[in-house]
Amino acid sequence: MTELVFREDAYARECDAVVVSAAPGRIVLDRSVFYPTGGGQPGDTGVLVQAGGTVIPVLGTVKGEGDTIVHLVDEAAKLPAVGTHVTARIDWDRRHRVMRFHTALHLLCAVVAAPVTGGKMSEDKAHLDFDIDMDKLIAEDIESRLNALVAADTAVECGAISDAELDANPGLVKTMSVQPPRGQGSVRTIHIPGVDLQPCGGTHVKQTAEIGALKVVKIRSEGKRNRRVTIAFAE
């Protein structure tokens, strides 16, 4: 099991860790600040730094077996021995942009009142797919409402809900294609008071103003019912 440092502190840029397993292209640590690909959020990139200064670039991060996180490295990279102490350091600029986008997608869920059928984010854009008629999506209106929610500078709160409470409130699950994990007794939630509440395991900023101004760059059809709304930073 990997201790999920990012779960307790999304702003942690690095942590000390110990190598628990290593194989060509894959390193597992006892704890990590690296977020693994999931929920539409890409896995972090960065470096693992050994005590002697040797740097191993991390090309991506994914979930492994059980509750482990796998740091993907070049298959030709020289692997550290099990028990080696390293500093795990993420590419913070990339992560922070993704955090801003992830929080923005929660706002988009509130602005577009329709079931979410999918979504994805990167460091330069993000999108959600909605089951909605195209004529109900007006880019200028969506953009204006998004930026009003950003400017309101509302707190973004992490919480939890029991499995039973979630089962009793199925409307909290906004994404039709992905169900939150159950079986641990509780499910992590993200709450933006007066705006959005839903299960989510990703990383987010602390206040909506930290997202920055947004723009709707494209609205297009993705099949018979799906309509994709893509956003980017106005900067």
N, C-alpha and C positions, 0 to 999 in steps of 0.2 A: 504494500500500500504506500502510495506517495502522499506526503503531507501537502495539501493544496494551499500554499502561501497566498496565492492570488485570490482565493476565495475569501480570506479574512481581510486582505488589504490589496485592492486592485491597483493601488499606487506604488506598491513595492516594486522596485526596479531590479533588485538582485537579492540573493540569499546565499548563505553558506549551505552546502549539501555534501552528501557522501554517495559515491557510486555504489549501487547495489547490484547492477548487472550491466554487462557491455557485450555487444555482438556487432559484427560489421553493419554499419549504418544506424545503429540503435544504442542509446544509453539511457538507463533508468537510474534515477536518483531517489534518495529517501525523502526529499522534499524539493519543491520547485515553485518558482514564480512564473513559469511558462504555462500559458493557457493552451490546452489541447483543442484541436479543431472540433467544433460541435455547435449545434444550435444556430448554424449560419455564420458563426464567428470563426475566422481563420486562426490556426494555431500560431503561437508566437515564434519569432526567430530571435537569434541573439548569439551568445557565446557561453562556453564553459571555460573558466580560467583555472588552471592548476597552480599550486603553490609556487612552482618554479617559473611561472609566467607563460607556460605553454597554453595556447588558445585553441580551442576546438569550436569552429563555427557550428551553430545549430540552424539547420536549414528549414525546420518546421517542427511541429509538436502534435502528437496524436495520442488518443487514449489506447492504453495497452490492455492486457488481460487483467480482470478484476478491477482494482482501484489504482492501477499504476498509470503513470504518464511516461510516454516514450519520446525522448529527444532525438530527432532524426539528424544524422550527421553524414558526411561523405563516407561512402563504403571503404574508401582507401585510407581514411584517417586513422592515425595511430590511436588505439583505444586506451583509456586509463584503466588501471587495475581495479578490481573490486576493493572497496575500502578507501579509495583515493578521495581526499577532500578537494572540493572545487567550489568556485564561486559561480553561481548560475546567474547570468545577467541578460535581460531581455533588450531588444531594440525598442527603447522606450518611445521614441517619436512615432514609430509605426503603431505600437500598442495604443498609445493615447489617441491617435486618430481613429482607430477601430473602436475604442471605448466611446468616443464622441458619437460615432455613427450608430453604435449599438443602442445608445440611449435615445438618439434621434428616431430610431425605428419604433421605440415604444411610444413616442409622441405621434408618429405616423399612424400607429394602430388606433390611437384615440381620435385622430382627425378623420380617417376614412372608416366609417361605420360599416364594415363588411368582414366576413370570415377571411382569415389569412391562410393562403394555401402554400406559401413557401417564402423564403427570403434568404438573402445573403449579403455580406458586407466585406469590404476590403479597405485599404487605407485611402483610396481616392473616390469611392462611391459606395452606395448601398441601395438595396431595393427590397420591396415586399410585393408579393403577388396577392391579389384580392379576387374573391369571387363576387364580381359586381359588374353592372352594365357600364360600358365605356362612357356613355353620356353623363354619368354621375361624377366623373372625375374631371375636375377643372383645375388645371395646373396652378393658375394664379391664386385660386382660393385655397388650395392645399398649402402652397408656399406661404401665403399670408398667415394662415392659422398656425402652421408649424413655427414660424418665427415669433409669433405672439407668445406661444408656449415657451420657447427658448428664452425670450426676454423676461418672462415672468420670474425667472430664476428660482424655480421650485426645487426643493430638496429631493434627491433620489435616494430612497431608503431601501436597505436590504432587510428582509424579514424571513419568516418561515410559516408554512401552513401544514397542518397534519394531513396525512393521506386521506383520512375520513372527511376532513373539511373540504379538501379538494374534490373528492368524489361527490360531495353534497353541493358543490358549486362548480359544475362543469363549464360554466360560462367564463371562468377565469382563464381557461386554456384558449388562447386566441389563435394559435397556429394549428390548423387541421392536420397537417402532415407530420407533426412531431408532438408526441406526448411526453410530459415530464416524467422522470424516473420515479417510480414508487417502490416501496418495500423497505425504505430506511427509517420509516416512522414520520418523517417530515420532508417537505419539499421547499427549496429556497424560492423566495419571491422577490420581485422588484416592485416597489410602490412609489409612484409619483403622485402625491396626494391631489385629489380632485381631477386627475388626468388618466392614470393607468395603474392597474394592479394585475400582475400575472406571474406565473411561475417562470423563472429564468435563472440559468446557471452561469451566464456570461459576466463580463466585466463592464462597468459603467462609471460615468463621472458622478461627482457628488451633487452637483447643481446643474439645472438645465442650461443656465447661461454659459456654462463651460463648453457646451456644444459649439457655440458660435452660429453665425447666420447661415441659413441653408437655402438651397435653390432646388426646384424640381427640374431635372434636366431631360426627363423623357417619361412619357406614359404610352405604353404599347400593349397590344393584345398578345397573349401567350397561350392561345388555344381557344376553345369554344367559350369558356367562362372566365379564365384567368386574365387579369389585367395587371401589368407590372408598372409600379411607380418607382422610378429611380431618382435618388436625391444625391446631392454633392454639397460640399462647403462652398458658400458664396465667395470666399476668398480666392 
